[in-house]
Amino acid sequence: MFQSTIILIILSLCVGFGAWLVFIWAVKKGEFDDVEGPKYRMLDEEDDFPERSAKSEGEAHED
């Protein structure tokens, strides 16, 4: 009983340490740098795909 408890404690510490390492890696990679930007990106009036909008305008003028 005591031996399985020690094994579970060691295993949970290893899993927790692994999760912490993944989090530190993601922070250093820059995954959490800009949390405000994506929600305002859809409001941006710049057209990211000019060829797509030109096609849709051309199709609209054909009717």
N, C-alpha and C positions, 0 to 999 in steps of 0.2 A: 504494500500500500504506500509506504513512504517513498519507495524507490520510483514508483510510477508518478508520484507527485513531483519529485525532483526532475524527472525527465520532462514532464509537462511544463514546468517552470522554465527550464532551460530552452525548450522548444519555443515557448511563447516569447522569450527574450530574443531569440534568434529571428523570429518572424517580425517582431517589433523593430529590431535593429535594421533588418532588411528594408522594411517600409520606410524607416527614417532615411536610409541611404538613397532610396529612390526619390524621396521628397527633396533631399539636398541636391541630388543630380538634376532634378527638374527645375529647381530654383536657379542653379548655376547655368543651366541651359537657356533660361530666360522665358520659361513658360508662363510665369506669373507677372511679367513686367507691365503689361498694359491691360488692366482689367476694365477700364472705362471706354477704351476706343471702339471695340466691336459694336457696342450698342448704338454709337453715334455714326458708325460707318454707313448704315443703311439710310441715314438722313442726308448724306453727302450728295450734292447735286452733280458732281462730276460723273461723267459717263465712262465706266470702266471698259465697256465693250462697244466701241464706236461702230464696228462692222455689223454687229447685231442690231443696233438701233437704226442704222442706215437701211438694212434689209426690211425691217418692219415698217419704216416710213415709206419705202418704195412700194411695198405691198399695199399699204393703205391708200396710196395715190392711184393705184391701178383700178380700184373700184369705181 
